[in-house]
Amino acid sequence: MKLLFIENRYKTYFYESIAKELEKIGHQIFWIVQNHNFKVNVGESILIKYYTKNNQLDNEVFFKEIIDSDRQINFFGKKDLGYILYYYEQIKKAIEEIQPDHVFGESTAFHELLTIKICKEKKIEYLNPSTCRYPTGRFSFYKYDTLEPYKGSNENLPREEVITIINSITNRKVKPDYMAVKSKPINNKIKDKIKLIKSYYNGEEFNTPSPIVKYKKDKEIKLNIPKWNQISLTIIDPTKFAVLYPMQMQPEANLDVWGRKYRDQLSTLKQIAKQLGTDELLYIKLNPKCKYELTIDLIDFVKNTKNVIALHLETKMETVFNDVDLVVTVTGTIAIECILTNKPVVTLIKTLNNTNDNCKFIFEMNELIPIIRKIKTKAFPKINIEEKINFVNLLTKTSYRGIINDPFSDENCISRTNIDNLIKAFNNVLKIH
């Protein structure tokens, strides 16, 4: 088979370890490389020359989803959109030359989203290997730019093992793989910054922001954190109905791509607040590693809205979780934790989580009103232990053993054991239907 991988900075070296093994068993390996500093030596690479012309992007509607999810446009003020058309044409040309059977990559950067768009047009499977969050140490192949799993191991874990997993999640004794990664050594961080700055000045300014613009944005976040904490509380008012919205870090595919409709979190919060009655409060919990979602506009909204409360950045989920009546999230991991503890939860994007009666998907925000009424009257559904076990096994069946990361963040992701697990998963996916 012809297998095409899409460069994504350090994640490329992770894919390289997989590609080496796949090449050994007879697959042809190809790469589309947007950032030339991350070219690998396995298979054949197509390096796309950096865009330099000021072309006009006439048909923005055709590229609306890419524009809506583009980090440079949304967070770093990129104005010239001509590069989107340029890369679309270059990637399309490369795919037509390669004619891959499968394409593997993330669904994060603009060139990956363009590749996904082209693969949809040409009916080529694009798969995004990504953590399934729980059970830990597992991942799923997600279709295109969605959270819909493709195939899966079809494993059923022993009952006692599943109960142990449920208890470890509900008692917060385990964290998802992406939360458990240790902080990078300072020397690595410095080397990374130097490499990315070099990339930018060599012409890669489409996924790498201007160092000056990024510095200003990061400084803004540092200034906003004490402003947020100054207006915040650390506890939940027990006399009023408490709705919790845990903010998702941006930019991240979790929200900017998978939850694209709700990527403007301030707008989402305003909509939620409008649905609440006089005895109901909306609590906002920042991501512990908050980034560009923490804006001065968000702070002003909290300061000027009576039924909205900020929780202090240092407030841990376990200190407020039990006192919350309802959790609202777009695509957050919190949904799984709520399901397994029977904490009422609403998601704004439909996923496997919504196969459970106690996890409601809503299409319109006013659907919150009858849900809150049900919670107040103790009519909101709960699931029993057998249903919880079935849910964990559903997550297991639609996933595979293995850690998805990049060797810059976690060297263990390219360990022999992990690569062996990943190759088993890739071989399962690549079986002819």
Secondary structure, DSSP 8 states (H G I E B T S, - for coil): -EEEEE--TTHHHHHHHHHHHHHHTT-EEEEEESSGGG--SSSEEEE-----S------TTTTHHHHHH-HHHHHS-----HHHHHHHHHHHHHHHHH--SEEE--S-SHHHHHHHHHHHHHT-EEEEEEE-SSSTTEEEEEETTSS-EES-------HHHHHHHHHHHHTT----HHHH-----HHHHHHHHHHHHHHHHTT--SSS--HHHHHHHHHHHHHHHHHHHHTEESS--TTSEEEEEE---SS-HHHHTTTGGG--HHHHHHHHHHT--TTEEEEEE--TT--TT--HHHHHHHHT-TTEEEE-TT--HHHHGGG-SEEEESS-THHHHHHHHT--EEESS--GGGGSTTEEE-SSGGGHHHHHHHHHTT-S----HHHHHHHHHHHHHT-EE-----TTT-GGGGSHHHHHHHHHHHHHHTS--
